[in-house]
Amino acid sequence: MRIDGEVVREPRHKLRGGEFIELDEAPDERALAPCPEAIALNVAHQDEAIIVIDKPAGLVVHPGNGNWSGTLLNALLHHDPSLERVPRAGIVHRLDKDTSGLMVVARTLEAQTDLARQLAARTVKRHYQALVRGDVERGGTVDAPIGRHPAQRTKMAIVSRGRPARTHYRIVERFVDCTLIECALETGRTHQIRVHMASIGHPLVGDPVYGGGVGRVPGGPPFPRQALHAWRLGLIHPSSGRSMFWKSELPEDMRELIATARLSALAARAGEGDGNRAGNHAR
């Protein structure tokens, strides 16, 4: 701030009246071009057309409200400066901040256009592993349109006028009051798996938005994020036309979560066995 041309830094400076005050407006972060930032990336694959990233939980994909820096886009611009010439630094699909796993980035405009067409044609194969609450009886499909929640605008919901959304799921392993499932997406709506699984009574463990506030498995500590990992990615290479697939191991926090759930299940089965033996002795 300047008063009558002189810089004033004292917040309690008193005015006499009639002074000329100048204020410098802080730059609008939203108007600034994203800058390259030296953020480490786990690159699963890279060639002349695409980069496949194994994204950690906690990394925002694209700058937005409250996250104008420190994003995957900033990291990509540092990793490959040529991405400055590609819209959105080549990003063609997203993962939620606290979802980990595989996503593809285009290195050229041609590759980005091709991948966008594949996503629209549903030929990009995306498989996730998720730990959900409750005992899922069998695999199935949730086919329900998703749109913005009518009352809570930061959430998504199943709404009649939403965009078509379809999630296939199958059981991988059952535990005590939670189930490890694999989900395959036909569509890629915002929060799709989280909304769909919550809609059938099986929200993701740790989901702060759709999980009802329960963020742990029996016998374990609180889990601070939705237990969701994009573990398989398949697509047609934009240049060669070959089918390509990648897999990503579960991150450490989800491995520990599942190990805790598995131990709880073993302890429960052992307790049932002891109870049965005691009953037999009583007879």
C-alpha positions as a printed Julia matrix, in Angstrom:
283×3 Matrix{Float64}:
   0.0     0.0     0.0
   1.18    3.51   -0.81
  -0.1     6.72    0.77
   0.66    9.9    -1.15
   3.3     7.93   -3.09
   5.11    6.51   -0.05
   5.07    2.79    0.82
   3.36    2.14    4.16
   3.76   -1.25    5.87
   2.44   -0.38    9.3
  -1.07   -1.96    9.57
  -2.13    0.59   12.19
  -1.13    3.65   10.22
  -3.6     6.43   10.94
  -5.04    8.6     8.2
  -5.6    12.34    8.61
  -8.02   12.63    5.7
  -7.52   13.67    2.11
  -4.61   11.28    1.42
  -4.23    9.5    -1.92
  -4.15    5.72   -1.33
  -2.83    3.15   -3.85
  -3.35   -0.58   -3.49
  -1.69   -3.29   -5.59
  -4.1    -6.1    -6.35
  -2.67   -9.56   -5.78
  -2.42  -11.6    -8.99
  -5.33  -13.94   -9.63
  -3.94  -17.47   -9.44
  -6.66  -18.66  -11.81
  -5.41  -16.31  -14.53
  -1.79  -17.46  -14.28
  -0.51  -20.14  -16.62
   0.4   -23.33  -14.75
   4.12  -23.45  -13.99
   6.42  -26.47  -14.09
   7.12  -27.85  -10.62
   9.69  -30.45   -9.64
   7.26  -33.03   -8.27
   8.38  -36.65   -8.44
   6.39  -38.87  -10.79
   6.16  -42.65  -10.95
   6.24  -43.28  -14.71
   4.99  -46.74  -15.64
   5.51  -46.23  -19.38
   6.65  -43.49  -21.76
   7.12  -43.31  -25.5
   6.77  -40.69  -28.23
   2.97  -40.54  -27.92
   1.91  -41.28  -24.34
   2.99  -41.32  -20.71
   1.37  -43.7   -18.22
   1.56  -42.37  -14.68
   1.08  -44.34  -11.47
  -0.45  -41.53   -9.4
  -0.07  -41.53   -5.61
  -2.98  -40.75   -3.33
  -3.03  -37.1    -2.28
  -1.94  -35.65   -5.63
  -4.5   -33.4    -7.34
  -4.6   -34.03  -11.1
  -5.53  -30.59  -12.46
  -5.36  -27.09  -10.91
  -8.64  -25.95   -9.46
 -10.26  -24.19   -6.56
  -7.85  -24.28   -3.61
  -5.22  -26.23   -5.58
  -3.63  -23.87   -8.1
  -0.2   -25.46   -7.77
   1.36  -28.73   -6.67
  -0.74  -30.76   -9.11
  -0.01  -33.54  -11.57
  -0.28  -30.99  -14.38
   2.51  -28.91  -12.8
   4.61  -32.05  -12.4
   4.05  -33.08  -16.03
   5.18  -29.68  -17.33
   8.44  -30.14  -15.43
   8.85  -33.77  -16.51
   8.22  -32.97  -20.2
   8.32  -29.25  -21.12
   6.92  -30.03  -24.59
   3.55  -30.75  -22.94
   3.08  -26.98  -22.73
   1.95  -27.21  -26.36
  -0.78  -29.78  -25.58
  -4.07  -28.69  -23.96
  -4.19  -29.54  -20.24
  -0.61  -30.83  -20.54
  -2.0   -33.93  -22.27
  -4.36  -35.0   -19.48
  -7.37  -36.82  -20.94
  -8.97  -38.34  -17.83
  -8.67  -37.87  -14.09
  -8.45  -39.67  -10.81
  -9.76  -38.15   -7.59
  -7.12  -36.57   -5.37
  -7.19  -39.44   -2.88
  -7.5   -42.23   -5.44
  -4.23  -43.85   -6.46
  -3.22  -45.69   -9.61
  -2.81  -45.62  -13.36
  -3.77  -42.88  -15.78
  -2.62  -42.04  -19.3
  -1.33  -38.69  -20.58
  -0.96  -37.75  -24.26
   2.33  -36.2   -25.41
   0.93  -34.85  -28.69
  -2.3   -33.26  -29.81
  -2.9   -36.17  -32.19
  -2.51  -38.69  -29.37
  -4.77  -36.65  -27.11
  -7.5   -36.55  -29.77
  -7.21  -40.3   -30.33
  -7.37  -41.12  -26.62
 -10.38  -38.82  -26.15
 -12.14  -40.73  -28.94
 -11.26  -44.05  -27.28
 -12.68  -42.85  -23.98
 -15.88  -41.77  -25.72
 -16.07  -45.13  -27.51
 -15.4   -46.93  -24.18
 -12.44  -48.86  -25.55
 -10.14  -47.68  -22.76
 -10.27  -50.4   -20.09
 -10.07  -49.15  -16.5
 -10.18  -51.58  -13.61
 -10.08  -50.59   -9.94
  -9.7   -52.41   -6.66
 -11.77  -51.12   -3.76
 -12.44  -52.15   -0.2
 -16.11  -51.57    0.56
 -18.14  -51.79    3.73
 -20.4   -54.75    4.36
 -20.63  -58.28    2.99
 -21.21  -58.06   -0.76
 -23.27  -61.14   -1.64
 -22.36  -61.39   -5.32
 -20.93  -59.46   -8.22
 -23.12  -57.36  -10.46
 -23.61  -54.12  -12.34
 -24.81  -50.71  -11.23
 -26.43  -48.9   -14.15
 -27.59  -45.52  -12.84
 -27.14  -41.96  -14.16
 -24.87  -39.62  -12.2
 -25.09  -35.85  -11.9
 -24.5   -33.03   -9.46
 -26.25  -33.51   -6.11
 -29.37  -31.3    -6.14
 -28.72  -29.87   -2.66
 -25.01  -30.43   -1.94
 -23.21  -29.03   -4.95
 -19.8   -30.43   -4.0
 -21.17  -33.98   -4.21
 -22.36  -36.2    -7.02
 -25.47  -38.35   -6.84
 -27.71  -40.68   -8.81
 -30.18  -38.34  -10.48
 -32.73  -39.03  -13.18
 -31.33  -36.37  -15.49
 -27.72  -37.28  -14.88
 -25.28  -38.67  -17.44
 -25.37  -42.42  -18.12
 -23.01  -44.36  -15.86
 -22.32  -48.08  -15.62
 -20.03  -49.91  -13.17
 -19.39  -53.66  -13.18
 -18.05  -55.23   -9.99
 -16.95  -58.66   -8.81
 -15.89  -60.06   -5.45
 -12.18  -60.65   -4.87
 -12.11  -61.5    -1.14
 -14.5   -61.29    1.8
 -13.55  -60.16    5.31
 -15.46  -59.19    8.47
 -17.99  -56.51    7.53
 -16.0   -55.46    4.44
 -15.3   -56.87    0.99
 -12.48  -56.43   -1.51
 -13.97  -55.96   -4.98
 -12.77  -55.2    -8.5
 -14.68  -52.6   -10.5
 -14.62  -52.15  -14.27
 -15.87  -48.88  -15.69
 -17.83  -48.52  -18.91
 -18.14  -44.78  -18.31
 -15.99  -42.31  -16.42
 -18.24  -40.01  -14.41
 -16.98  -37.97  -11.5
 -16.89  -40.12   -8.33
 -18.58  -42.93  -10.27
 -17.44  -45.94   -8.23
 -17.88  -44.09   -4.95
 -21.45  -43.02   -5.8
 -22.5   -46.34   -7.31
 -21.19  -48.52   -4.47
 -22.71  -46.24   -1.85
 -26.04  -46.44   -3.69
 -26.23  -50.22   -3.17
 -25.29  -49.99    0.51
 -21.56  -50.68    0.18
 -19.66  -47.37    0.38
 -15.89  -47.42    0.19
 -13.98  -47.77    3.44
 -12.54  -44.38    4.35
 -14.63  -42.38    1.9
 -15.07  -38.98    3.59
 -17.9   -37.88    1.29
 -20.03  -40.96    0.59
 -18.89  -43.32    3.34
 -21.03  -42.16    6.22
 -18.07  -41.23    8.39
 -16.79  -44.79    8.91
 -13.12  -44.95    7.94
 -11.74  -48.2     9.34
 -11.94  -51.98    9.16
 -12.58  -54.11   12.28
  -9.47  -54.09   14.44
  -7.73  -51.4    12.43
  -6.94  -47.7    12.78
  -8.88  -45.0    10.89
  -8.19  -45.01    7.14
  -7.82  -41.41    5.93
  -8.97  -41.76    2.32
 -11.3   -43.77    0.1
  -9.84  -47.26   -0.34
  -9.73  -47.11   -4.14
  -6.87  -47.9    -6.53
  -6.79  -47.87  -10.34
  -4.82  -51.08  -10.8
  -5.27  -51.96  -14.49
  -5.3   -49.78  -17.6
  -5.74  -50.92  -21.19
  -5.91  -48.97  -24.44
  -5.07  -48.95  -28.13
  -1.78  -47.17  -28.67
  -2.51  -43.95  -30.63
   0.49  -44.4   -32.95
   1.06  -48.13  -33.36
  -2.54  -49.33  -33.01
  -1.41  -52.11  -30.67
  -3.38  -53.12  -27.59
  -1.42  -52.26  -24.45
  -2.05  -53.06  -20.77
  -0.44  -52.02  -17.52
  -0.89  -53.13  -13.91
  -0.12  -51.28  -10.7
   0.48  -52.88   -7.32
  -1.7   -51.72   -4.46
  -0.08  -48.87   -2.52
   1.31  -49.63    0.92
  -1.57  -48.07    2.85
  -4.15  -50.24    1.09
  -2.0   -53.36    1.46
  -1.83  -52.72    5.2
  -5.57  -52.06    5.34
  -6.36  -55.34    3.59
  -3.86  -57.23    5.75
  -5.62  -55.92    8.86
  -9.01  -56.94    7.45
  -7.62  -60.39    6.64
  -6.27  -60.87   10.17
  -9.63  -59.85   11.63
 -11.37  -62.39    9.4
  -8.94  -65.16   10.45
  -9.45  -64.29   14.13
 -13.22  -64.35   13.68
 -13.1   -67.78   12.02
 -10.81  -69.08   14.77
 -13.28  -67.8    17.37
 -16.12  -69.57   15.62
 -14.09  -72.79   15.61
 -13.38  -72.52   19.33
 -17.08  -71.93   19.98
 -18.06  -74.99   17.96
 -15.55  -77.21   19.8
 -16.79  -75.92   23.16
 -20.36  -76.72   22.12
 -19.37  -80.25   21.1
 -17.66  -80.84   24.45
 -20.77  -79.59   26.28
 -22.91  -82.14   24.45
